[in-house]
Amino acid sequence: MANSIKDIAAAAGVSVATVSYVINGTRPVAPKTAERVRIVMRELNYIPNQMARNLRSNSTKNIAIIIQNLANGFFNDVIDAIHEYLSPHDYTMFLSITQDSMEEEMRAFRSMITQQVSGIIMAPIRSNFDFKTLCPHENYPLVFIDRTQRATSADSVICNNYDITYDAVSELIRRGHRRIAYLCGVQPAPISTNIDRMNAYANALHDHGILLDESLVFSHDVGAAESYEAMRQVVEQTDATASFIANGGITAPALQCLWDRNISMPDRMATISFDEYNWSALTKVTLSTIKQPTSELGRNAARLILDRIEKPEKAYETVVLQTELILRDSV
């Protein structure tokens, strides 16, 4: 919860009037005293009352979107759908890209709050930080997309990552594969999508009587060179006959590695990947994918943020969307 001006004054050892002078610039304050007040304000995540009133009244008609990147196209479709939904309601969007940096995510969140946006839609990197401590009030409109967040009570829209991963790995097993490599991109902190997908992979193996082999699990930075290298290791250093690619950003360089080494799909390496791309069905050996409902995710996020603005006291809602396993020639 946001602190009051009295809390700031007490923590800084000054009068309430002095804090008011610093905030509003109505009277001069000794530089050292003013700096002490500002430090306390930052430490306590203080937002001036007038700003909080503006936020509660939604006077700006702006919605902030905070995401990691636009590299693999997943968030492009989500953002398009959010914009399409918000535009008829006369809301505009502020977009901030964090490049998988927790520090940048925090900076972006604070910045959007201070710019008096009416609400924030974000795909959080941090899973154990209560973002509501930075908000002007408990029911501030905040929607998490793509992954859940343990520490913050908020609306959210996610996909059934566990179920669809379990189904995909089980499909590979049903087709005779018992040595299945798992490729995933690491994050600065564990996120729910990665956790759910890894758990599903492990449980699908277990339920089919296959021991989890850590040497077949490849976690690496989500970059072209790193993803290419991970698949090279799968091909050259393991006896895997199938691979499950758990992050869309890995797919293209991993496939490039297979093509460069003339590794045929599915004879030498059966492959299923998150996500669906416009080229998935156009390659020489068409790629089996997990298609996430990106547009539906965006529309639901926009709906939830507007609902929260209109009804700040309503119960929090989690929307779980169904994904689709599309089987093509690569399995």
C-alpha positions as CSV (number, residue, x, y, z in Angstrom):
1,M,0.0,0.0,0.0
2,A,1.1,3.6,-0.7
3,N,2.4,5.6,2.3
4,S,0.9,8.9,3.5
5,I,2.6,12.3,3.7
6,K,2.7,11.9,7.5
7,D,4.7,8.6,7.1
8,I,7.2,10.5,4.9
9,A,7.5,13.3,7.4
10,A,8.0,10.9,10.3
11,A,10.6,8.8,8.5
12,A,12.5,11.9,7.3
13,G,12.3,13.6,10.7
14,V,10.7,16.8,9.3
15,S,7.3,18.4,9.5
16,V,4.4,17.5,7.2
17,A,4.6,21.1,5.9
18,T,8.2,20.5,4.9
19,V,7.3,17.4,2.9
20,S,4.5,19.4,1.2
21,Y,7.0,22.1,0.3
22,V,9.3,19.6,-1.3
23,I,6.6,17.9,-3.3
24,N,4.9,21.0,-4.5
25,G,7.8,23.4,-4.7
26,T,5.8,26.1,-2.9
27,R,8.5,27.2,-0.5
28,P,12.3,26.8,-0.5
29,V,13.7,23.9,1.6
30,A,17.3,23.5,2.6
31,P,19.0,21.2,0.0
32,K,20.1,18.5,2.4
33,T,16.6,18.4,4.0
34,A,14.9,18.3,0.6
35,E,17.2,15.5,-0.5
36,R,16.5,13.5,2.7
37,V,12.8,13.8,2.0
38,R,13.2,12.7,-1.6
39,I,15.2,9.6,-0.5
40,V,12.5,8.6,2.0
41,M,9.9,9.1,-0.7
42,R,11.7,6.7,-3.0
43,E,12.4,4.2,-0.3
44,L,8.7,4.1,0.7
45,N,7.4,4.2,-2.9
46,Y,5.5,7.4,-2.1
47,I,3.1,8.7,-4.8
48,P,1.7,12.2,-4.0
49,N,-2.0,12.3,-3.1
50,Q,-3.0,14.4,-6.1
51,M,-1.4,11.9,-8.5
52,A,-3.3,9.1,-6.7
53,R,-6.6,10.9,-7.1
54,N,-5.9,11.4,-10.8
55,L,-5.1,7.7,-11.1
56,R,-8.3,6.6,-9.3
57,S,-10.4,8.9,-11.6
58,N,-8.6,7.5,-14.7
59,S,-8.1,10.9,-16.0
60,T,-5.3,10.1,-18.4
61,K,-7.1,7.4,-20.5
62,N,-3.7,5.8,-21.0
63,I,-2.9,2.1,-20.4
64,A,0.8,1.0,-20.0
65,I,2.0,-2.3,-21.5
66,I,5.3,-3.7,-20.1
67,I,6.8,-6.7,-21.8
68,Q,10.2,-8.3,-22.3
69,N,10.7,-8.1,-26.1
70,L,9.2,-8.2,-29.5
71,A,11.7,-10.6,-31.0
72,N,9.7,-13.8,-31.6
73,G,6.3,-12.2,-32.6
74,F,4.3,-13.6,-29.7
75,F,3.8,-10.2,-28.0
76,N,3.3,-8.4,-31.3
77,D,-0.1,-10.2,-31.7
78,V,-1.0,-9.7,-28.1
79,I,-0.3,-5.9,-28.3
80,D,-2.3,-5.6,-31.6
81,A,-5.3,-7.2,-29.9
82,I,-5.0,-5.0,-26.8
83,H,-4.9,-1.9,-29.0
84,E,-7.9,-3.1,-31.1
85,Y,-9.9,-3.6,-27.9
86,L,-8.9,-0.3,-26.2
87,S,-9.2,2.0,-29.2
88,P,-13.0,2.2,-29.3
89,H,-13.0,3.1,-25.6
90,D,-10.7,6.1,-26.3
91,Y,-7.7,4.6,-24.5
92,T,-4.2,4.9,-25.8
93,M,-1.2,2.7,-25.0
94,F,2.3,3.4,-23.6
95,L,4.7,0.5,-24.4
96,S,7.8,-0.3,-22.4
97,I,10.2,-3.1,-23.3
98,T,12.4,-4.5,-20.6
99,Q,14.7,-6.9,-22.5
100,D,14.4,-9.5,-19.7
101,S,15.9,-7.1,-17.1
102,M,14.4,-7.1,-13.7
103,E,15.9,-3.6,-13.0
104,E,14.4,-2.3,-16.2
105,E,11.1,-3.8,-15.4
106,M,11.1,-2.0,-12.0
107,R,12.1,1.2,-13.6
108,A,9.4,0.9,-16.3
109,F,6.7,0.1,-13.7
110,R,7.7,3.1,-11.5
111,S,7.8,5.4,-14.5
112,M,4.3,4.4,-15.7
113,I,2.9,4.9,-12.3
114,T,4.4,8.4,-12.1
115,Q,3.0,9.2,-15.6
116,Q,-0.5,8.6,-14.2
117,V,-1.5,5.8,-16.5
118,S,-4.9,4.5,-15.8
119,G,-3.7,0.9,-15.5
120,I,-0.9,-1.5,-16.4
121,I,-0.8,-4.7,-18.4
122,M,2.4,-6.6,-17.9
123,A,4.2,-9.9,-18.4
124,P,6.2,-10.0,-15.2
125,I,9.7,-11.2,-14.8
126,R,9.6,-11.0,-11.1
127,S,7.4,-13.7,-9.6
128,N,7.9,-12.9,-5.9
129,F,7.6,-9.1,-5.7
130,D,4.3,-7.4,-4.7
131,F,3.9,-4.7,-7.4
132,K,0.9,-3.3,-5.5
133,T,3.4,-1.7,-3.1
134,L,4.3,0.7,-5.9
135,C,0.6,1.5,-6.7
136,P,-1.4,4.4,-5.3
137,H,-4.1,2.1,-4.0
138,E,-4.9,-1.6,-3.4
139,N,-7.4,-1.9,-6.3
140,Y,-5.2,-0.1,-8.9
141,P,-5.9,-1.7,-12.3
142,L,-3.1,-4.2,-13.0
143,V,-3.3,-7.3,-15.3
144,F,-0.7,-9.9,-15.6
145,I,-0.4,-11.7,-19.0
146,D,1.3,-14.9,-20.1
147,R,2.5,-15.8,-16.7
148,T,1.2,-15.7,-13.1
149,Q,2.7,-13.8,-10.2
150,R,2.7,-15.3,-6.7
151,A,3.2,-12.1,-4.6
152,T,0.6,-9.8,-6.1
153,S,-3.2,-10.1,-6.1
154,A,-4.3,-9.0,-9.5
155,D,-6.2,-10.0,-12.6
156,S,-4.4,-12.3,-15.0
157,V,-4.7,-14.0,-18.4
158,I,-2.6,-17.1,-19.0
159,C,-2.5,-20.2,-21.3
160,N,-2.7,-23.8,-20.1
161,N,1.0,-24.3,-20.4
162,Y,1.2,-27.4,-18.3
163,D,-1.6,-29.4,-20.0
164,I,-0.4,-28.7,-23.5
165,T,3.2,-29.4,-22.8
166,Y,2.2,-32.7,-21.1
167,D,0.2,-33.6,-24.2
168,A,3.0,-32.7,-26.6
169,V,5.6,-34.7,-24.8
170,S,3.2,-37.6,-24.4
171,E,2.6,-37.5,-28.2
172,L,6.3,-37.9,-28.8
173,I,6.5,-40.8,-26.4
174,R,3.5,-42.5,-28.1
175,R,5.4,-42.3,-31.4
176,G,8.2,-44.3,-29.9
177,H,10.6,-41.7,-28.5
178,R,12.1,-42.2,-25.1
179,R,15.1,-39.9,-25.4
180,I,13.5,-36.5,-25.7
181,A,15.6,-33.3,-25.3
182,Y,14.1,-30.3,-23.7
183,L,15.3,-26.9,-24.8
184,C,14.3,-23.8,-22.8
185,G,15.4,-20.2,-22.4
186,V,16.4,-19.1,-19.0
187,Q,15.0,-15.9,-17.3
188,P,16.6,-13.7,-14.7
189,A,14.1,-15.2,-12.2
190,P,11.9,-18.4,-12.5
191,I,8.7,-17.5,-14.3
192,S,5.5,-19.6,-14.2
193,T,5.5,-20.5,-17.9
194,N,8.9,-22.1,-17.7
195,I,8.1,-23.8,-14.4
196,D,4.8,-25.2,-15.7
197,R,6.3,-26.5,-18.9
198,M,9.3,-28.1,-17.2
199,N,7.1,-29.8,-14.7
200,A,4.8,-31.1,-17.5
201,Y,7.8,-32.5,-19.4
202,A,9.1,-34.3,-16.3
203,N,5.7,-35.6,-15.3
204,A,4.9,-36.9,-18.8
205,L,8.2,-38.8,-18.8
206,H,7.5,-40.2,-15.3
207,D,3.9,-41.2,-16.1
208,H,5.2,-43.2,-19.1
209,G,7.9,-45.0,-17.1
210,I,10.8,-42.9,-18.4
211,L,13.4,-41.5,-15.9
212,L,14.2,-37.8,-16.2
213,D,17.7,-37.4,-17.6
214,E,19.2,-34.0,-16.7
215,S,21.7,-34.3,-19.6
216,L,18.8,-33.9,-22.0
217,V,17.6,-30.6,-20.4
218,F,19.2,-27.6,-22.0
219,S,18.6,-24.2,-20.4
220,H,20.3,-21.2,-22.0
221,D,20.0,-17.6,-22.8
222,V,17.3,-16.8,-25.4
223,G,19.6,-15.6,-28.2
224,A,20.3,-16.9,-31.7
225,A,23.8,-18.1,-31.0
226,E,22.9,-19.7,-27.7
227,S,19.9,-21.5,-29.1
228,Y,21.9,-22.7,-32.1
229,E,24.6,-24.0,-29.8
230,A,22.0,-25.8,-27.5
231,M,20.6,-27.8,-30.5
232,R,24.2,-28.5,-31.7
233,Q,24.9,-30.1,-28.3
234,V,21.6,-32.1,-28.5
235,V,22.6,-33.5,-31.9
236,E,26.3,-34.1,-31.2
237,Q,26.5,-34.9,-27.5
238,T,23.3,-36.8,-26.8
239,D,21.3,-39.8,-28.1
240,A,18.1,-37.8,-28.3
241,T,15.7,-38.8,-31.1
242,A,13.2,-36.0,-30.4
243,S,13.3,-32.5,-29.1
244,F,10.7,-30.3,-27.4
245,I,11.4,-26.6,-27.8
246,A,9.8,-24.8,-24.9
247,N,10.2,-21.2,-25.9
248,G,9.3,-19.6,-29.3
249,G,12.5,-17.5,-29.4
250,I,14.6,-20.6,-29.6
251,T,12.9,-22.2,-32.6
252,A,14.4,-20.6,-35.7
253,P,18.1,-20.9,-34.7
254,A,17.5,-24.5,-33.4
255,L,16.0,-25.5,-36.7
256,Q,18.8,-23.8,-38.5
257,C,21.2,-26.0,-36.7
258,L,19.4,-29.1,-37.8
259,W,19.3,-27.9,-41.4
260,D,23.0,-27.0,-41.4
261,R,23.9,-30.5,-40.2
262,N,21.4,-32.3,-42.5
263,I,19.6,-33.7,-39.5
264,S,16.3,-34.8,-40.9
265,M,12.9,-34.4,-39.2
266,P,11.4,-36.6,-38.0
267,D,13.6,-39.5,-38.9
268,R,16.6,-38.3,-36.9
269,M,15.1,-35.6,-34.7
270,A,11.3,-35.4,-34.2
271,T,10.5,-31.8,-33.1
272,I,7.6,-30.0,-31.5
273,S,7.9,-26.3,-30.6
274,F,6.2,-23.4,-28.9
275,D,4.8,-21.2,-30.8
276,E,3.0,-21.2,-34.1
277,Y,4.5,-19.0,-36.8
278,N,3.3,-17.9,-40.2
279,W,6.2,-20.0,-41.7
280,S,5.6,-23.2,-39.6
281,A,3.6,-24.8,-42.4
282,L,5.8,-23.5,-45.2
283,T,9.2,-25.2,-44.4
284,K,10.3,-28.2,-46.4
285,V,9.4,-30.4,-43.4
286,T,6.5,-28.6,-41.8
287,L,6.9,-27.9,-38.1
288,S,4.7,-29.3,-35.4
289,T,3.8,-26.5,-33.0
290,I,1.9,-25.4,-29.9
291,K,-0.4,-22.5,-31.0
292,Q,-1.2,-20.0,-28.3
293,P,-4.3,-17.8,-28.6
294,T,-2.3,-14.6,-28.7
295,S,-5.2,-12.4,-29.9
296,E,-7.6,-13.8,-27.4
297,L,-5.0,-13.2,-24.7
298,G,-4.7,-9.6,-25.6
299,R,-8.5,-9.0,-25.8
300,N,-9.0,-10.6,-22.4
301,A,-6.2,-8.5,-20.9
302,A,-7.8,-5.3,-22.3
303,R,-11.2,-6.4,-21.1
304,L,-10.0,-7.1,-17.6
305,I,-8.2,-3.8,-17.3
306,L,-11.2,-1.8,-18.3
307,D,-13.4,-3.9,-16.0
308,R,-11.1,-3.1,-13.1
309,I,-11.2,0.6,-13.9
310,E,-15.0,0.6,-13.9
311,K,-15.4,-1.8,-10.9
312,P,-12.3,-1.4,-8.7
313,E,-13.8,-3.5,-5.9
314,K,-14.7,-6.6,-8.0
315,A,-13.2,-10.0,-7.3
316,Y,-9.9,-10.8,-9.1
317,E,-10.2,-12.9,-12.2
318,T,-7.8,-15.4,-13.8
319,V,-8.6,-16.4,-17.3
320,V,-7.0,-19.6,-18.5
321,L,-7.0,-20.0,-22.3
322,Q,-6.7,-23.2,-24.2
323,T,-3.8,-23.8,-26.6
324,E,-3.7,-26.1,-29.6
325,L,-1.2,-28.8,-30.5
326,I,-0.7,-28.8,-34.3
327,L,0.9,-32.0,-35.5
328,R,2.7,-31.8,-38.8
329,D,5.5,-33.6,-40.6
330,S,8.2,-33.0,-38.0
331,V,7.0,-35.7,-35.7
